[in-house]
Amino acid sequence: MALNLGSVNGVEVRRLTAPEARQWIDGLAAVLVDCVRGGASVSYLAPFSHGEARAVFEGVVAEVERAQRILLAAFVDGMLVGTVQVVHALPPNQPHRGDVAKLLVLRSARRQGVGQRLMERVEVEARSEGKTLLVLDTVTGDAAERLYERLGWTKTGVIPSYALYPDGRPCDTTVFWKQLPAQS
Ligand SMILES: CC(C)(COP(=O)(O)OP(=O)(O)OC[C@H]1O[C@@H](n2cnc3c(N)ncnc32)[C@H](O)[C@@H]1OP(=O)(O)O)[C@@H](O)C(=O)NCCC(=O)NCCS
């Protein structure tokens, strides 16, 4: 059943500290499992358990703790419905760049602006870390690709058969970048 968010104003997006992320780890894992079960190509193959997803986020939390990764979560009525990350610890010659990863929204909460809200906040948080260039890749032809184009990301190109869907079929990947204004 679809969650009715009413309006995007009903969505709260927060940057999680490591202790907060630990507190929300089951909610984060549930979103990842739901996306993989829904067929999203987000690094993992089926079958993919809640325990495996928790282990993934334990690794993410450790990087948040070491200030290597930004973790955002979207909430509706106290329920975690979406998440996204920015890897900001990159090689010394790319201090201005961040990699956006794992934009994930529960299937029941989609098409109501949660993904857009998360991506808008990504830019704010990345800028607060001094980032002026963001890069990401996504499955070619999916909702995420339309979202990034709508939000002004530039498409670099398509890499054929870059990754696999959870069921093992190959999928093409589109690489995007976005320049952020430097903070005044
Ligand atoms: C990609 C993803 C994060 C988008 O999340 P979302 O919350 O549905 O995103 P939005 O609601 O902002 O936008 C999605 C669509 O809903 C539409 N929409 C947004 N608000 C709406 C509203 N109030 N009423 C009707 N439609 C709405 C948008 O126009 C967009 O339409 P489009 O797909 O035709 O372009 C989600 O589909 C997902 O988790 N996919 C699986 C994981 C994945 O592929 N992640 C990307 C990895 S890089």
The ligand as an ORCA input file, in Angstrom:
! r2SCAN-3c Opt
* xyz 0 1
  C      15.028      6.904     -7.845
  C      14.203      7.064     -6.583
  C      15.134      7.364     -5.419
  C      13.222      8.244     -6.776
  O      12.562      8.457     -5.525
  P      11.151      9.205     -5.460
  O      10.935      9.586     -4.055
  O      10.110      8.420     -6.128
  O      11.481     10.516     -6.338
  P      10.518     11.750     -6.643
  O       9.200     11.526     -6.006
  O      11.250     12.995     -6.299
  O      10.380     11.688     -8.229
  C       9.924     10.497     -8.844
  C       8.733     10.773     -9.783
  O       7.592     11.174     -9.034
  C       7.063     12.372     -9.577
  N       6.449     13.116     -8.474
  C       7.086     13.764     -7.470
  N       6.172     14.307     -6.627
  C       4.955     13.961     -7.099
  C       3.635     14.213     -6.644
  N       3.395     14.939     -5.537
  N       2.606     13.714     -7.373
  C       2.844     12.994     -8.485
  N       4.090     12.706     -8.954
  C       5.125     13.191     -8.267
  C       8.267     13.050    -10.185
  O       7.899     13.999    -11.161
  C       8.975     11.863    -10.792
  O       8.334     11.505    -12.002
  P       9.099     10.699    -13.197
  O       9.606      9.408    -12.614
  O       8.041     10.488    -14.196
  O      10.231     11.556    -13.658
  C      13.380      5.782     -6.289
  O      12.655      5.436     -7.450
  C      14.231      4.602     -5.860
  O      14.534      4.447     -4.672
  N      14.608      3.728     -6.824
  C      15.365      2.526     -6.491
  C      16.767      2.843     -6.086
  C      17.531      3.549     -7.177
  O      17.467      3.191     -8.333
  N      18.275      4.580     -6.764
  C      19.124      5.340     -7.621
  C      20.496      4.827     -7.445
  S      21.659      6.035     -8.008
*
